[in-house]
Amino acid sequence: MHDELYADGIGEITVTGSIVRINLVSLSPTEKDEKGNPRAVFRQRIVMPVDAFANAVDLMHKAQAGLVEAGAIRRVNDAPGQTAEAPVAPEVAAAPPAPNASPNFN
């Protein structure tokens, strides 16, 4: 059996010389912010050389493009006042698989 790790997101990315550190966070079941929402707390760190990080970013862009093509996420057109496109995650179960979709995203 292989260990798996769940993270709600990335809290911070730090580059020191040729090393990249990616801090993974998840929402705490006990810690709350000033508005009463769960606080994102550090869970684990990924440490890799900068060239491996650059390859990982490229792979994530390709995965994102596959998700957009499959209809699992969509890009919102720039609205007045927005400067960048933002991915929006509609109901994933409603999206039909694309003909060339990776089995990793079914």
C-alpha positions in Angstrom: 0.0 0.0 0.0 1.2 3.5 -0.8 0.7 6.4 1.5 -1.6 9.2 0.3 -1.8 12.7 1.5 -4.8 15.1 1.1 -4.3 18.9 1.1 -6.9 21.6 0.7 -4.2 23.8 -1.0 -0.8 25.3 -1.0 -0.1 27.7 1.8 3.3 29.0 0.6 6.0 28.4 -1.9 9.6 29.4 -1.0 12.6 29.3 -3.4 16.0 29.2 -1.7 18.8 28.9 -4.3 18.1 25.9 -6.3 15.5 24.4 -3.9 11.8 24.9 -3.9 9.7 24.2 -0.8 5.9 23.9 -1.1 3.9 24.0 2.1 0.7 22.0 1.9 -2.2 23.1 4.1 -5.6 21.7 5.1 -8.5 23.2 6.9 -8.3 22.7 10.7 -11.3 21.0 12.4 -10.5 23.0 15.6 -8.7 26.3 14.7 -10.9 29.1 13.5 -10.1 32.6 12.1 -11.7 35.8 13.3 -14.8 35.2 11.2 -15.3 31.7 12.6 -14.1 29.9 9.4 -11.7 27.0 9.6 -8.1 28.1 9.5 -5.7 26.7 7.0 -2.9 25.0 8.9 0.4 23.5 7.7 0.3 19.7 7.1 3.3 18.7 5.0 6.1 20.1 2.8 7.3 19.1 -0.6 11.0 19.9 -1.2 12.4 19.6 -4.8 15.0 21.1 -7.0 14.0 24.1 -9.1 14.1 22.2 -12.4 11.7 19.5 -11.0 9.4 22.3 -9.8 9.4 23.8 -13.3 8.5 20.4 -14.8 5.8 20.0 -12.2 4.3 23.4 -13.1 4.3 22.4 -16.7 2.5 19.1 -15.9 -0.1 21.0 -13.8 -0.8 23.3 -16.7 -1.4 20.3 -18.9 -3.6 18.7 -16.3 -5.6 21.9 -16.0 -6.0 22.1 -19.8 -7.3 18.5 -19.8 -9.8 19.4 -17.0 -11.0 22.4 -19.0 -11.3 20.3 -22.2 -13.2 17.6 -20.3 -15.6 20.2 -18.9 -14.6 19.5 -15.3 -13.6 23.1 -14.8 -14.2 26.2 -16.9 -12.5 29.5 -17.4 -14.5 32.7 -16.8 -14.1 35.4 -19.4 -12.6 38.6 -18.0 -15.3 40.8 -16.6 -14.9 44.5 -16.0 -12.5 45.0 -13.1 -10.9 41.6 -13.4 -7.3 41.2 -14.7 -6.9 37.5 -15.0 -9.0 34.4 -15.8 -10.1 32.3 -12.9 -11.0 28.6 -13.0 -14.4 27.8 -11.7 -15.3 24.3 -10.6 -18.9 23.4 -11.5 -20.3 20.0 -10.6 -17.7 17.6 -11.8 -20.1 14.6 -12.0 -22.1 16.3 -14.7 -19.2 16.7 -17.0 -19.0 14.0 -19.8 -15.4 12.6 -20.4 -13.5 14.1 -23.3 -12.4 11.6 -26.0 -8.7 12.1 -25.1 -9.1 12.6 -21.4 -6.7 11.0 -19.0 -8.1 8.2 -16.9 -6.6 10.0 -13.9 -9.4 12.6 -14.2 -12.5 10.4 -14.5 
